[in-house]
Structure formats: C-alpha cells, structure tokens
Amino acid sequence: MSFSQPQQPNDDEARRREEAAVRQRALMVLLDPTARQRLMNVRMVKPELATAVENYLINAASTGRLNRSITDEELKQILLSLQQPKKDFKISRR
C-alpha cells in the first residue's frame, strides 16, 4: 500500500508565484515606466536592494503614505537612502 505524499512543495511554489504576481501588479501602479525599468536594472545587479525598495514602496502604499506613481528621480532618491554606504579602506604603507 502506498501513501501519497501531500503536495506541500507545489503549494508553496504556487503561493510564492501568486505573491510575486501581486507584488508586480502593485509595482505597475506605484512606479512610472522609467522608474520600473530602473528597478529592473537594479534587480540584475543588486537583487537584495531591489527587494528592499519594493518592500518600502508596498509598505508606504499600504499605509497610505504613497498615493501616486513614483517618478524615476524619486526612485533614485529612495535607492540612495536605502543603499548601504560603501566601506572605504585605506592602506598605509610605511
């Protein structure tokens, strides 16, 4: 007698795809086309920064702090504010 295993991995994958689709629909409303393109470019280089920006925008919209589309210039400012500062190393030779 064989027992069928629950379809847990497929359910998790379906849920993740649905959440990603909801995020993409929200970003279509929250970002103008040039800002959306910039965010896609950032995602290629720094996916964790792009995710942080998406979370920030979705949270701002859900709490009512954001009620219009973000322009490319505004997205640049958000990216700068969320980006980790670069660490400078100075090597002194004696």
N, C-alpha and C positions, 0 to 999 in steps of 0.2 A: 504494500500500500504506500503510495507516495503522497506526500503532503505538498500542496502548492505554497510557495513562499509568497508572502504579501508583496505587493508591488510598490514597496516603500521607495526604492531609488527612483522609479519612474514618477511617482507622485511628487517627490522632492524636486526633480528636474522640471516637471510641469509647473510647479509653483514658482520656481526661480525664473522660468521663461515668462510667466504671467507677470511677475513683479518687474522684470526688465521691460516688458511691453508697457506697463503702466508708467514706469519712470520715463520712457521715451516719449509717450504721449504728453506727459506733464512738461517735459523739456521742450517739446514742439510749441507749446503755448507760452512758456516762460522766456524763451530765447528767440531773438530775431535770427534770420538765416545766417548772417555773417558771424554772429556770436556762436550759433550752433556749430558752424564749420570750425571755428577756433577751438571749441571744446572738443570736437572730434580729433583735431590735430594734437591737442594736449594729451588726449587719451592714448595716442600712439606712443608718445614719449614718456609720459608720467601718468599711468593709469590711476595711481592712488590719489594724485592731486585732482584729476578729473572727477573721481568718485566723491571726493570731499566737496568739490564745488557743486556737484549735483545734489548732494545731501543738503548743503547750505541753501541752495535755491528752493528745493522742495519744502524744506522746513520753513523758510521765510514765506513761501506762498501759502502753506497750510496754516500758519499763524496769522495771516492777514497783513504781514509787513510788505508783501510784494503783490501788487495788483496790476502790473503791466509787464510788457515784454522788456527784457534786458537787452541793451544795445551792446555792440562789440566793445566800445570804450568802457562801459560799466563792467563788462565781464573781465576786461584787462585789470581793472582795479580790484575786483574780487579775487582774481588769480594772484595778484601781488600780495594781497592781505592774507591769503590762506597759505601761500607758499612758505616753506621753511627757509629761514635765512641760510645762505651759503656759509660754510665754515672756511675761514681763511687760515692757512698755515704759513707761518713764517719760519724759515730755516736760516739760522745764523751760523755762519762758519767762522771759526777762529783760527 
